[in-house]
Amino acid sequence: MTAAPAGTPVASVAWDGSAPVIIDQRLLPGELVHRRLATLAETIDAIRTLAVRGAPAIGIAGALGFVAALDRKSTRLNSSH
């Protein structure tokens, strides 16, 4: 993955339409790796292992992971009817 040009703001947490995407903070500054958190368990693991850091980023990643899990559950429930 290529690095953003110097001085360019980079979102540490983003939403790809169905799941949160984080910059794996454990790998900085050597590598810039975006990690998609496809499940609530992956979100919890990212927070526990400090892949996402800082109170605002942790809160946003946790909330987006929870929303994604609820959306998947809602989709499964709706498709069973």
PyMOL CGO cylinders between C-alpha atoms (Angstrom):
from pymol import cmd
from pymol.cgo import CYLINDER

trace = [
    CYLINDER, 0.00, 0.00, 0.00, 1.29, 3.45, -0.79, 0.3, 1, 1, 1, 1, 1, 1,
    CYLINDER, 1.29, 3.45, -0.79, 1.63, 6.15, 1.81, 0.3, 1, 1, 1, 1, 1, 1,
    CYLINDER, 1.63, 6.15, 1.81, -0.30, 9.40, 1.59, 0.3, 1, 1, 1, 1, 1, 1,
    CYLINDER, -0.30, 9.40, 1.59, 1.75, 12.43, 0.60, 0.3, 1, 1, 1, 1, 1, 1,
    CYLINDER, 1.75, 12.43, 0.60, 3.30, 14.28, 3.55, 0.3, 1, 1, 1, 1, 1, 1,
    CYLINDER, 3.30, 14.28, 3.55, 0.85, 16.63, 5.21, 0.3, 1, 1, 1, 1, 1, 1,
    CYLINDER, 0.85, 16.63, 5.21, -2.22, 14.83, 3.83, 0.3, 1, 1, 1, 1, 1, 1,
    CYLINDER, -2.22, 14.83, 3.83, -4.79, 13.99, 6.53, 0.3, 1, 1, 1, 1, 1, 1,
    CYLINDER, -4.79, 13.99, 6.53, -5.49, 10.27, 6.79, 0.3, 1, 1, 1, 1, 1, 1,
    CYLINDER, -5.49, 10.27, 6.79, -8.59, 8.89, 8.53, 0.3, 1, 1, 1, 1, 1, 1,
    CYLINDER, -8.59, 8.89, 8.53, -7.62, 6.35, 11.17, 0.3, 1, 1, 1, 1, 1, 1,
    CYLINDER, -7.62, 6.35, 11.17, -11.18, 4.95, 11.09, 0.3, 1, 1, 1, 1, 1, 1,
    CYLINDER, -11.18, 4.95, 11.09, -13.49, 4.88, 8.07, 0.3, 1, 1, 1, 1, 1, 1,
    CYLINDER, -13.49, 4.88, 8.07, -16.65, 3.14, 6.88, 0.3, 1, 1, 1, 1, 1, 1,
    CYLINDER, -16.65, 3.14, 6.88, -16.64, 1.17, 3.61, 0.3, 1, 1, 1, 1, 1, 1,
    CYLINDER, -16.64, 1.17, 3.61, -20.41, 0.84, 3.36, 0.3, 1, 1, 1, 1, 1, 1,
    CYLINDER, -20.41, 0.84, 3.36, -20.71, -2.34, 5.40, 0.3, 1, 1, 1, 1, 1, 1,
    CYLINDER, -20.71, -2.34, 5.40, -17.85, -2.44, 7.92, 0.3, 1, 1, 1, 1, 1, 1,
    CYLINDER, -17.85, -2.44, 7.92, -15.31, -0.23, 9.67, 0.3, 1, 1, 1, 1, 1, 1,
    CYLINDER, -15.31, -0.23, 9.67, -11.84, 0.05, 8.16, 0.3, 1, 1, 1, 1, 1, 1,
    CYLINDER, -11.84, 0.05, 8.16, -8.94, 1.09, 10.38, 0.3, 1, 1, 1, 1, 1, 1,
    CYLINDER, -8.94, 1.09, 10.38, -5.28, 1.90, 10.00, 0.3, 1, 1, 1, 1, 1, 1,
    CYLINDER, -5.28, 1.90, 10.00, -3.47, -0.78, 11.98, 0.3, 1, 1, 1, 1, 1, 1,
    CYLINDER, -3.47, -0.78, 11.98, -1.66, 1.45, 14.48, 0.3, 1, 1, 1, 1, 1, 1,
    CYLINDER, -1.66, 1.45, 14.48, 0.64, -1.38, 15.58, 0.3, 1, 1, 1, 1, 1, 1,
    CYLINDER, 0.64, -1.38, 15.58, 2.45, -1.27, 12.26, 0.3, 1, 1, 1, 1, 1, 1,
    CYLINDER, 2.45, -1.27, 12.26, 3.09, 2.48, 12.13, 0.3, 1, 1, 1, 1, 1, 1,
    CYLINDER, 3.09, 2.48, 12.13, 5.34, 4.21, 11.20, 0.3, 1, 1, 1, 1, 1, 1,
    CYLINDER, 5.34, 4.21, 11.20, 6.94, 1.45, 9.15, 0.3, 1, 1, 1, 1, 1, 1,
    CYLINDER, 6.94, 1.45, 9.15, 3.83, 0.34, 7.26, 0.3, 1, 1, 1, 1, 1, 1,
    CYLINDER, 3.83, 0.34, 7.26, 0.47, 1.87, 6.43, 0.3, 1, 1, 1, 1, 1, 1,
    CYLINDER, 0.47, 1.87, 6.43, -1.98, -1.04, 6.49, 0.3, 1, 1, 1, 1, 1, 1,
    CYLINDER, -1.98, -1.04, 6.49, -5.75, -0.64, 6.30, 0.3, 1, 1, 1, 1, 1, 1,
    CYLINDER, -5.75, -0.64, 6.30, -7.63, -3.41, 8.08, 0.3, 1, 1, 1, 1, 1, 1,
    CYLINDER, -7.63, -3.41, 8.08, -11.32, -4.15, 7.43, 0.3, 1, 1, 1, 1, 1, 1,
    CYLINDER, -11.32, -4.15, 7.43, -13.13, -5.27, 10.57, 0.3, 1, 1, 1, 1, 1, 1,
    CYLINDER, -13.13, -5.27, 10.57, -15.69, -7.65, 9.09, 0.3, 1, 1, 1, 1, 1, 1,
    CYLINDER, -15.69, -7.65, 9.09, -17.07, -8.97, 12.38, 0.3, 1, 1, 1, 1, 1, 1,
    CYLINDER, -17.07, -8.97, 12.38, -17.74, -7.67, 15.86, 0.3, 1, 1, 1, 1, 1, 1,
    CYLINDER, -17.74, -7.67, 15.86, -15.10, -10.12, 17.13, 0.3, 1, 1, 1, 1, 1, 1,
    CYLINDER, -15.10, -10.12, 17.13, -12.52, -8.54, 14.81, 0.3, 1, 1, 1, 1, 1, 1,
    CYLINDER, -12.52, -8.54, 14.81, -13.49, -5.10, 16.07, 0.3, 1, 1, 1, 1, 1, 1,
    CYLINDER, -13.49, -5.10, 16.07, -13.11, -6.19, 19.69, 0.3, 1, 1, 1, 1, 1, 1,
    CYLINDER, -13.11, -6.19, 19.69, -9.75, -7.79, 18.87, 0.3, 1, 1, 1, 1, 1, 1,
    CYLINDER, -9.75, -7.79, 18.87, -8.53, -4.61, 17.14, 0.3, 1, 1, 1, 1, 1, 1,
    CYLINDER, -8.53, -4.61, 17.14, -9.38, -2.59, 20.24, 0.3, 1, 1, 1, 1, 1, 1,
    CYLINDER, -9.38, -2.59, 20.24, -7.88, -5.10, 22.68, 0.3, 1, 1, 1, 1, 1, 1,
    CYLINDER, -7.88, -5.10, 22.68, -4.63, -5.46, 20.75, 0.3, 1, 1, 1, 1, 1, 1,
    CYLINDER, -4.63, -5.46, 20.75, -4.28, -1.69, 20.20, 0.3, 1, 1, 1, 1, 1, 1,
    CYLINDER, -4.28, -1.69, 20.20, -4.58, -1.93, 16.43, 0.3, 1, 1, 1, 1, 1, 1,
    CYLINDER, -4.58, -1.93, 16.43, -6.86, 1.09, 16.90, 0.3, 1, 1, 1, 1, 1, 1,
    CYLINDER, -6.86, 1.09, 16.90, -5.69, 3.68, 19.43, 0.3, 1, 1, 1, 1, 1, 1,
    CYLINDER, -5.69, 3.68, 19.43, -6.96, 6.84, 21.04, 0.3, 1, 1, 1, 1, 1, 1,
    CYLINDER, -6.96, 6.84, 21.04, -10.30, 7.33, 22.76, 0.3, 1, 1, 1, 1, 1, 1,
    CYLINDER, -10.30, 7.33, 22.76, -12.10, 8.92, 19.79, 0.3, 1, 1, 1, 1, 1, 1,
    CYLINDER, -12.10, 8.92, 19.79, -10.90, 6.27, 17.33, 0.3, 1, 1, 1, 1, 1, 1,
    CYLINDER, -10.90, 6.27, 17.33, -11.70, 3.43, 19.74, 0.3, 1, 1, 1, 1, 1, 1,
    CYLINDER, -11.70, 3.43, 19.74, -15.21, 4.80, 20.28, 0.3, 1, 1, 1, 1, 1, 1,
    CYLINDER, -15.21, 4.80, 20.28, -15.87, 5.25, 16.57, 0.3, 1, 1, 1, 1, 1, 1,
    CYLINDER, -15.87, 5.25, 16.57, -14.46, 1.84, 15.62, 0.3, 1, 1, 1, 1, 1, 1,
    CYLINDER, -14.46, 1.84, 15.62, -16.50, 0.16, 18.37, 0.3, 1, 1, 1, 1, 1, 1,
    CYLINDER, -16.50, 0.16, 18.37, -19.71, 1.92, 17.36, 0.3, 1, 1, 1, 1, 1, 1,
    CYLINDER, -19.71, 1.92, 17.36, -19.21, 1.16, 13.66, 0.3, 1, 1, 1, 1, 1, 1,
    CYLINDER, -19.21, 1.16, 13.66, -18.39, -2.48, 14.44, 0.3, 1, 1, 1, 1, 1, 1,
    CYLINDER, -18.39, -2.48, 14.44, -21.58, -2.74, 16.49, 0.3, 1, 1, 1, 1, 1, 1,
    CYLINDER, -21.58, -2.74, 16.49, -23.65, -1.13, 13.72, 0.3, 1, 1, 1, 1, 1, 1,
    CYLINDER, -23.65, -1.13, 13.72, -22.18, -3.53, 11.15, 0.3, 1, 1, 1, 1, 1, 1,
    CYLINDER, -22.18, -3.53, 11.15, -23.03, -6.52, 13.38, 0.3, 1, 1, 1, 1, 1, 1,
    CYLINDER, -23.03, -6.52, 13.38, -26.60, -5.27, 13.86, 0.3, 1, 1, 1, 1, 1, 1,
    CYLINDER, -26.60, -5.27, 13.86, -26.97, -4.68, 10.13, 0.3, 1, 1, 1, 1, 1, 1,
    CYLINDER, -26.97, -4.68, 10.13, -25.84, -8.23, 9.34, 0.3, 1, 1, 1, 1, 1, 1,
    CYLINDER, -25.84, -8.23, 9.34, -28.21, -9.66, 11.94, 0.3, 1, 1, 1, 1, 1, 1,
    CYLINDER, -28.21, -9.66, 11.94, -31.11, -7.58, 10.59, 0.3, 1, 1, 1, 1, 1, 1,
    CYLINDER, -31.11, -7.58, 10.59, -30.33, -8.71, 7.05, 0.3, 1, 1, 1, 1, 1, 1,
    CYLINDER, -30.33, -8.71, 7.05, -30.34, -12.38, 8.12, 0.3, 1, 1, 1, 1, 1, 1,
    CYLINDER, -30.34, -12.38, 8.12, -33.63, -11.98, 9.99, 0.3, 1, 1, 1, 1, 1, 1,
    CYLINDER, -33.63, -11.98, 9.99, -35.29, -10.21, 7.05, 0.3, 1, 1, 1, 1, 1, 1,
    CYLINDER, -35.29, -10.21, 7.05, -34.09, -12.79, 4.53, 0.3, 1, 1, 1, 1, 1, 1,
    CYLINDER, -34.09, -12.79, 4.53, -35.57, -15.66, 6.58, 0.3, 1, 1, 1, 1, 1, 1,
    CYLINDER, -35.57, -15.66, 6.58, -39.12, -14.34, 6.06, 0.3, 1, 1, 1, 1, 1, 1,
]
cmd.load_cgo(trace, "trace")
